[in-house]
């Protein structure tokens, strides 16, 4: 029996006076279920393996090389490039998680 079915069965078995405790318990289960779902997505995109740092280093290296050559700094262009690198990295990690192992 799944946990949600068990919680629903417990909720139905209580009278109206005790339903507040069950609602708190169900809310806790719902939050834990959502946390596990978000945690699995973060694990799949490689968030816990230094995802931001690994993607930030090449972007900042490219920024420093452009500044050294005399190009002006544009925060908009740098942030768009960084978002593109992060999107590419997320896609690569998701494909690796899906087809790997």
Residue pairs with C-beta under 8 A, 6 or more apart in sequence:
3 29
3 33
4 29
4 33
7 22
7 25
7 26
7 29
10 22
10 25
11 19
11 22
11 23
11 26
14 21
14 22
42 48
44 93
44 94
44 97
45 51
45 90
45 93
45 94
46 89
46 90
46 93
51 86
51 89
51 90
51 93
52 86
54 89
55 82
55 85
55 86
55 89
56 82
58 85
59 78
59 81
59 82
59 85
62 81
63 73
63 78
67 73
